[in-house]
Amino acid sequence: MKRIAVFCGSSIGFNPVYMEAAKELGNYFANNHIGMVYGGGKVGLMGVIADEILSYKGEVIGVIPTLLEKEEVVHAGVEEMIVCKKMSERKVIMSKLIDGYITLPGGFGTLDELFEALTLNQLHIEQKPVGLLNVNGFFDAVLLQLDKMVEEGYLKQTNRNMLLVANSVDDLMQKMNNYTAPKVEAIINKVVR
């Protein structure tokens, strides 16, 4: 993988363990020559990971909609900043630039981006690895919800398995590098009955 989109919070959260995880991921990217595509902000975990990669002279590409340019405070150190009109356009641009997705702790926007990436893979519009760095058990409740969706017949186990989950950067990157997309099936066969 040459470039990975990273979805994460515009806050650093209350526990320093999340900031440390962002730094560790940024360090991994820089040391393994993996470029990061992200939301373009200098605040929160977004800023932490961008700063880490940039400190090693690694590649960082920001994609930010005009409505968030001021609110998220654009990262001045990112040389390649793509400004677009809409949030939906941001996702399309990011998708075209990357080979996979990783999600760190965040809020509504982070979950929105994670689930859109999973949906694109479920529909076979994309076949890219989607990773979740479950730092400090942050996503445990989300993972329980996904299991409940399988149990109740709203999500196929093969689609649930598309989400690669690990507690450490090394484990997650190994899973992402070894990812094989599920076999393409007809859409009609996706309906759980």
C-alpha positions as protocol buffer text, in pm:
chain_id: "A"
residue {
  index: 1
  type: MET
  ca { x: 0 y: 0 z: 0 }
}
residue {
  index: 2
  type: LYS
  ca { x: 139 y: 333 z: -110 }
}
residue {
  index: 3
  type: ARG
  ca { x: -125 y: 560 z: 47 }
}
residue {
  index: 4
  type: ILE
  ca { x: -383 y: 508 z: 320 }
}
residue {
  index: 5
  type: ALA
  ca { x: -672 y: 731 z: 422 }
}
residue {
  index: 6
  type: VAL
  ca { x: -683 y: 791 z: 796 }
}
residue {
  index: 7
  type: PHE
  ca { x: -1011 y: 885 z: 963 }
}
residue {
  index: 8
  type: CYS
  ca { x: -985 y: 1023 z: 1316 }
}
residue {
  index: 9
  type: GLY
  ca { x: -1106 y: 1293 z: 1551 }
}
residue {
  index: 10
  type: SER
  ca { x: -1058 y: 1666 z: 1536 }
}
residue {
  index: 11
  type: SER
  ca { x: -1015 y: 1633 z: 1914 }
}
residue {
  index: 12
  type: ILE
  ca { x: -733 y: 1457 z: 2100 }
}
residue {
  index: 13
  type: GLY
  ca { x: -977 y: 1313 z: 2355 }
}
residue {
  index: 14
  type: PHE
  ca { x: -922 y: 1295 z: 2730 }
}
residue {
  index: 15
  type: ASN
  ca { x: -683 y: 999 z: 2745 }
}
residue {
  index: 16
  type: PRO
  ca { x: -327 y: 1050 z: 2613 }
}
residue {
  index: 17
  type: VAL
  ca { x: -324 y: 689 z: 2489 }
}
residue {
  index: 18
  type: TYR
  ca { x: -513 y: 802 z: 2174 }
}
residue {
  index: 19
  type: MET
  ca { x: -255 y: 1067 z: 2090 }
}
residue {
  index: 20
  type: GLU
  ca { x: 24 y: 812 z: 2139 }
}
residue {
  index: 21
  type: ALA
  ca { x: -150 y: 570 z: 1900 }
}
residue {
  index: 22
  type: ALA
  ca { x: -179 y: 844 z: 1636 }
}
residue {
  index: 23
  type: LYS
  ca { x: 193 y: 918 z: 1672 }
}
residue {
  index: 24
  type: GLU
  ca { x: 276 y: 547 z: 1647 }
}
residue {
  index: 25
  type: LEU
  ca { x: 71 y: 511 z: 1328 }
}
residue {
  index: 26
  type: GLY
  ca { x: 232 y: 823 z: 1181 }
}
residue {
  index: 27
  type: ASN
  ca { x: 573 y: 686 z: 1266 }
}
residue {
  index: 28
  type: TYR
  ca { x: 488 y: 353 z: 1099 }
}
residue {
  index: 29
  type: PHE
  ca { x: 373 y: 533 z: 783 }
}
residue {
  index: 30
  type: ALA
  ca { x: 687 y: 746 z: 765 }
}
residue {
  index: 31
  type: ASN
  ca { x: 924 y: 451 z: 828 }
}
residue {
  index: 32
  type: ASN
  ca { x: 748 y: 234 z: 569 }
}
residue {
  index: 33
  type: HIS
  ca { x: 708 y: 507 z: 304 }
}
residue {
  index: 34
  type: ILE
  ca { x: 327 y: 506 z: 319 }
}
residue {
  index: 35
  type: GLY
  ca { x: 157 y: 834 z: 233 }
}
residue {
  index: 36
  type: MET
  ca { x: -140 y: 953 z: 437 }
}
residue {
  index: 37
  type: VAL
  ca { x: -454 y: 1111 z: 295 }
}
residue {
  index: 38
  type: TYR
  ca { x: -670 y: 1274 z: 562 }
}
residue {
  index: 39
  type: GLY
  ca { x: -912 y: 1556 z: 642 }
}
residue {
  index: 40
  type: GLY
  ca { x: -652 y: 1832 z: 626 }
}
residue {
  index: 41
  type: GLY
  ca { x: -681 y: 1973 z: 978 }
}
residue {
  index: 42
  type: LYS
  ca { x: -407 y: 2067 z: 1221 }
}
residue {
  index: 43
  type: VAL
  ca { x: -621 y: 2002 z: 1529 }
}
residue {
  index: 44
  type: GLY
  ca { x: -694 y: 1687 z: 1727 }
}
residue {
  index: 45
  type: LEU
  ca { x: -569 y: 1343 z: 1631 }
}
residue {
  index: 46
  type: MET
  ca { x: -566 y: 1462 z: 1268 }
}
residue {
  index: 47
  type: GLY
  ca { x: -301 y: 1718 z: 1352 }
}
residue {
  index: 48
  type: VAL
  ca { x: -103 y: 1476 z: 1571 }
}
residue {
  index: 49
  type: ILE
  ca { x: -64 y: 1214 z: 1300 }
}
residue {
  index: 50
  type: ALA
  ca { x: 6 y: 1472 z: 1028 }
}
residue {
  index: 51
  type: ASP
  ca { x: 274 y: 1637 z: 1244 }
}
residue {
  index: 52
  type: GLU
  ca { x: 436 y: 1299 z: 1313 }
}
residue {
  index: 53
  type: ILE
  ca { x: 457 y: 1204 z: 945 }
}
residue {
  index: 54
  type: LEU
  ca { x: 575 y: 1551 z: 843 }
}
residue {
  index: 55
  type: SER
  ca { x: 851 y: 1544 z: 1107 }
}
residue {
  index: 56
  type: TYR
  ca { x: 999 y: 1250 z: 911 }
}
residue {
  index: 57
  type: LYS
  ca { x: 945 y: 1428 z: 576 }
}
residue {
  index: 58
  type: GLY
  ca { x: 673 y: 1175 z: 485 }
}
residue {
  index: 59
  type: GLU
  ca { x: 387 y: 1229 z: 241 }
}
residue {
  index: 60
  type: VAL
  ca { x: 68 y: 1390 z: 373 }
}
residue {
  index: 61
  type: ILE
  ca { x: -222 y: 1494 z: 151 }
}
residue {
  index: 62
  type: GLY
  ca { x: -513 y: 1687 z: 299 }
}
residue {
  index: 63
  type: VAL
  ca { x: -860 y: 1696 z: 148 }
}
residue {
  index: 64
  type: ILE
  ca { x: -1090 y: 1955 z: 302 }
}
residue {
  index: 65
  type: PRO
  ca { x: -1425 y: 2105 z: 200 }
}
residue {
  index: 66
  type: THR
  ca { x: -1447 y: 2485 z: 191 }
}
residue {
  index: 67
  type: LEU
  ca { x: -1705 y: 2491 z: 474 }
}
residue {
  index: 68
  type: LEU
  ca { x: -1451 y: 2334 z: 713 }
}
residue {
  index: 69
  type: GLU
  ca { x: -1144 y: 2529 z: 601 }
}
residue {
  index: 70
  type: LYS
  ca { x: -1167 y: 2774 z: 891 }
}
residue {
  index: 71
  type: GLU
  ca { x: -1345 y: 2554 z: 1146 }
}
residue {
  index: 72
  type: GLU
  ca { x: -1092 y: 2269 z: 1131 }
}
residue {
  index: 73
  type: VAL
  ca { x: -802 y: 2511 z: 1091 }
}
residue {
  index: 74
  type: VAL
  ca { x: -616 y: 2389 z: 784 }
}
residue {
  index: 75
  type: HIS
  ca { x: -273 y: 2241 z: 853 }
}
residue {
  index: 76
  type: ALA
  ca { x: -26 y: 2495 z: 710 }
}
residue {
  index: 77
  type: GLY
  ca { x: 255 y: 2237 z: 701 }
}
residue {
  index: 78
  type: VAL
  ca { x: 75 y: 2013 z: 451 }
}
residue {
  index: 79
  type: GLU
  ca { x: 200 y: 2110 z: 106 }
}
residue {
  index: 80
  type: GLU
  ca { x: -63 y: 1918 z: -89 }
}
residue {
  index: 81
  type: MET
  ca { x: -401 y: 2046 z: 31 }
}
residue {
  index: 82
  type: ILE
  ca { x: -698 y: 1973 z: -192 }
}
residue {
  index: 83
  type: VAL
  ca { x: -992 y: 2204 z: -125 }
}
residue {
  index: 84
  type: CYS
  ca { x: -1328 y: 2080 z: -251 }
}
residue {
  index: 85
  type: LYS
  ca { x: -1685 y: 2206 z: -234 }
}
residue {
  index: 86
  type: LYS
  ca { x: -1871 y: 1930 z: -45 }
}
residue {
  index: 87
  type: MET
  ca { x: -1814 y: 1658 z: 213 }
}
residue {
  index: 88
  type: SER
  ca { x: -1932 y: 1398 z: -39 }
}
residue {
  index: 89
  type: GLU
  ca { x: -1676 y: 1524 z: -291 }
}
residue {
  index: 90
  type: ARG
  ca { x: -1405 y: 1493 z: -26 }
}
residue {
  index: 91
  type: LYS
  ca { x: -1477 y: 1120 z: 11 }
}
residue {
  index: 92
  type: VAL
  ca { x: -1460 y: 1058 z: -364 }
}
residue {
  index: 93
  type: ILE
  ca { x: -1128 y: 1243 z: -395 }
}
residue {
  index: 94
  type: MET
  ca { x: -981 y: 1052 z: -100 }
}
residue {
  index: 95
  type: SER
  ca { x: -1096 y: 719 z: -242 }
}
residue {
  index: 96
  type: LYS
  ca { x: -919 y: 784 z: -572 }
}
residue {
  index: 97
  type: LEU
  ca { x: -589 y: 858 z: -397 }
}
residue {
  index: 98
  type: ILE
  ca { x: -560 y: 561 z: -161 }
}
residue {
  index: 99
  type: ASP
  ca { x: -512 y: 185 z: -133 }
}
residue {
  index: 100
  type: GLY
  ca { x: -682 y: 136 z: 206 }
}
residue {
  index: 101
  type: TYR
  ca { x: -848 y: 297 z: 507 }
}
residue {
  index: 102
  type: ILE
  ca { x: -762 y: 313 z: 877 }
}
residue {
  index: 103
  type: THR
  ca { x: -988 y: 452 z: 1147 }
}
residue {
  index: 104
  type: LEU
  ca { x: -869 y: 585 z: 1483 }
}
residue {
  index: 105
  type: PRO
  ca { x: -1093 y: 720 z: 1762 }
}
residue {
  index: 106
  type: GLY
  ca { x: -1320 y: 1009 z: 1669 }
}
residue {
  index: 107
  type: GLY
  ca { x: -1681 y: 1124 z: 1661 }
}
residue {
  index: 108
  type: PHE
  ca { x: -1972 y: 1124 z: 1417 }
}
residue {
  index: 109
  type: GLY
  ca { x: -1763 y: 1221 z: 1113 }
}
residue {
  index: 110
  type: THR
  ca { x: -1512 y: 947 z: 1182 }
}
residue {
  index: 111
  type: LEU
  ca { x: -1783 y: 680 z: 1207 }
}
residue {
  index: 112
  type: ASP
  ca { x: -1952 y: 817 z: 894 }
}
residue {
  index: 113
  type: GLU
  ca { x: -1630 y: 780 z: 698 }
}
residue {
  index: 114
  type: LEU
  ca { x: -1564 y: 430 z: 836 }
}
residue {
  index: 115
  type: PHE
  ca { x: -1909 y: 302 z: 746 }
}
residue {
  index: 116
  type: GLU
  ca { x: -1902 y: 460 z: 401 }
}
residue {
  index: 117
  type: ALA
  ca { x: -1573 y: 278 z: 329 }
}
residue {
  index: 118
  type: LEU
  ca { x: -1727 y: -50 z: 449 }
}
residue {
  index: 119
  type: THR
  ca { x: -2040 y: 8 z: 240 }
}
residue {
  index: 120
  type: LEU
  ca { x: -1834 y: 74 z: -75 }
}
residue {
  index: 121
  type: ASN
  ca { x: -1654 y: -256 z: -15 }
}
residue {
  index: 122
  type: GLN
  ca { x: -1976 y: -444 z: 62 }
}
residue {
  index: 123
  type: LEU
  ca { x: -2118 y: -328 z: -270 }
}
residue {
  index: 124
  type: HIS
  ca { x: -1788 y: -413 z: -445 }
}
residue {
  index: 125
  type: ILE
  ca { x: -1750 y: -55 z: -563 }
}
residue {
  index: 126
  type: GLU
  ca { x: -1411 y: -80 z: -391 }
}
residue {
  index: 127
  type: GLN
  ca { x: -1205 y: -373 z: -272 }
}
residue {
  index: 128
  type: LYS
  ca { x: -966 y: -201 z: -32 }
}
residue {
  index: 129
  type: PRO
  ca { x: -875 y: -304 z: 320 }
}
residue {
  index: 130
  type: VAL
  ca { x: -1061 y: -117 z: 595 }
}
residue {
  index: 131
  type: GLY
  ca { x: -881 y: -120 z: 929 }
}
residue {
  index: 132
  type: LEU
  ca { x: -990 y: -18 z: 1275 }
}
residue {
  index: 133
  type: LEU
  ca { x: -725 y: 61 z: 1536 }
}
residue {
  index: 134
  type: ASN
  ca { x: -914 y: -29 z: 1854 }
}
residue {
  index: 135
  type: VAL
  ca { x: -701 y: 173 z: 2094 }
}
residue {
  index: 136
  type: ASN
  ca { x: -793 y: 124 z: 2461 }
}
residue {
  index: 137
  type: GLY
  ca { x: -1109 y: -67 z: 2358 }
}
residue {
  index: 138
  type: PHE
  ca { x: -1252 y: 255 z: 2212 }
}
residue {
  index: 139
  type: PHE
  ca { x: -1456 y: 73 z: 1946 }
}
residue {
  index: 140
  type: ASP
  ca { x: -1567 y: -228 z: 2157 }
}
residue {
  index: 141
  type: ALA
  ca { x: -1932 y: -116 z: 2164 }
}
residue {
  index: 142
  type: VAL
  ca { x: -1932 y: -55 z: 1786 }
}
residue {
  index: 143
  type: LEU
  ca { x: -1794 y: -406 z: 1731 }
}
residue {
  index: 144
  type: LEU
  ca { x: -2065 y: -550 z: 1957 }
}
residue {
  index: 145
  type: GLN
  ca { x: -2326 y: -367 z: 1748 }
}
residue {
  index: 146
  type: LEU
  ca { x: -2185 y: -517 z: 1428 }
}
residue {
  index: 147
  type: ASP
  ca { x: -2203 y: -864 z: 1584 }
}
residue {
  index: 148
  type: LYS
  ca { x: -2566 y: -795 z: 1684 }
}
residue {
  index: 149
  type: MET
  ca { x: -2640 y: -697 z: 1323 }
}
residue {
  index: 150
  type: VAL
  ca { x: -2504 y: -1034 z: 1207 }
}
residue {
  index: 151
  type: GLU
  ca { x: -2697 y: -1218 z: 1479 }
}
residue {
  index: 152
  type: GLU
  ca { x: -3024 y: -1047 z: 1383 }
}
residue {
  index: 153
  type: GLY
  ca { x: -2982 y: -1099 z: 1007 }
}
residue {
  index: 154
  type: TYR
  ca { x: -2897 y: -746 z: 896 }
}
residue {
  index: 155
  type: LEU
  ca { x: -2532 y: -803 z: 811 }
}
residue {
  index: 156
  type: LYS
  ca { x: -2366 y: -1106 z: 652 }
}
residue {
  index: 157
  type: GLN
  ca { x: -2070 y: -1250 z: 840 }
}
residue {
  index: 158
  type: THR
  ca { x: -1856 y: -1223 z: 524 }
}
residue {
  index: 159
  type: ASN
  ca { x: -1924 y: -848 z: 519 }
}
residue {
  index: 160
  type: ARG
  ca { x: -1861 y: -818 z: 895 }
}
residue {
  index: 161
  type: ASN
  ca { x: -1524 y: -983 z: 833 }
}
residue {
  index: 162
  type: MET
  ca { x: -1425 y: -703 z: 595 }
}
residue {
  index: 163
  type: LEU
  ca { x: -1353 y: -481 z: 895 }
}
residue {
  index: 164
  type: LEU
  ca { x: -998 y: -556 z: 1006 }
}
residue {
  index: 165
  type: VAL
  ca { x: -957 y: -489 z: 1376 }
}
residue {
  index: 166
  type: ALA
  ca { x: -643 y: -479 z: 1590 }
}
residue {
  index: 167
  type: ASN
  ca { x: -524 y: -319 z: 1912 }
}
residue {
  index: 168
  type: SER
  ca { x: -175 y: -238 z: 1782 }
}
residue {
  index: 169
  type: VAL
  ca { x: -39 y: -66 z: 1473 }
}
residue {
  index: 170
  type: ASP
  ca { x: 184 y: -360 z: 1377 }
}
residue {
  index: 171
  type: ASP
  ca { x: -102 y: -614 z: 1399 }
}
residue {
  index: 172
  type: LEU
  ca { x: -336 y: -389 z: 1202 }
}
residue {
  index: 173
  type: MET
  ca { x: -84 y: -323 z: 927 }
}
residue {
  index: 174
  type: GLN
  ca { x: -12 y: -695 z: 897 }
}
residue {
  index: 175
  type: LYS
  ca { x: -385 y: -765 z: 856 }
}
residue {
  index: 176
  type: MET
  ca { x: -418 y: -487 z: 599 }
}
residue {
  index: 177
  type: ASN
  ca { x: -119 y: -606 z: 398 }
}
residue {
  index: 178
  type: ASN
  ca { x: -258 y: -963 z: 393 }
}
residue {
  index: 179
  type: TYR
  ca { x: -618 y: -861 z: 312 }
}
residue {
  index: 180
  type: THR
  ca { x: -805 y: -1046 z: 38 }
}
residue {
  index: 181
  type: ALA
  ca { x: -1139 y: -894 z: -64 }
}
residue {
  index: 182
  type: PRO
  ca { x: -1445 y: -1122 z: -57 }
}
residue {
  index: 183
  type: LYS
  ca { x: -1552 y: -1282 z: -382 }
}
residue {
  index: 184
  type: VAL
  ca { x: -1791 y: -1066 z: -583 }
}
residue {
  index: 185
  type: GLU
  ca { x: -2149 y: -1192 z: -563 }
}
residue {
  index: 186
  type: ALA
  ca { x: -2463 y: -1076 z: -735 }
}
residue {
  index: 187
  type: ILE
  ca { x: -2633 y: -797 z: -539 }
}
residue {
  index: 188
  type: ILE
  ca { x: -2950 y: -1007 z: -504 }
}
residue {
  index: 189
  type: ASN
  ca { x: -2753 y: -1267 z: -310 }
}
residue {
  index: 190
  type: LYS
  ca { x: -2650 y: -1005 z: -56 }
}
residue {
  index: 191
  type: VAL
  ca { x: -2998 y: -982 z: 89 }
}
residue {
  index: 192
  type: VAL
  ca { x: -3016 y: -1176 z: 414 }
}
residue {
  index: 193
  type: ARG
  ca { x: -3339 y: -1371 z: 448 }
}
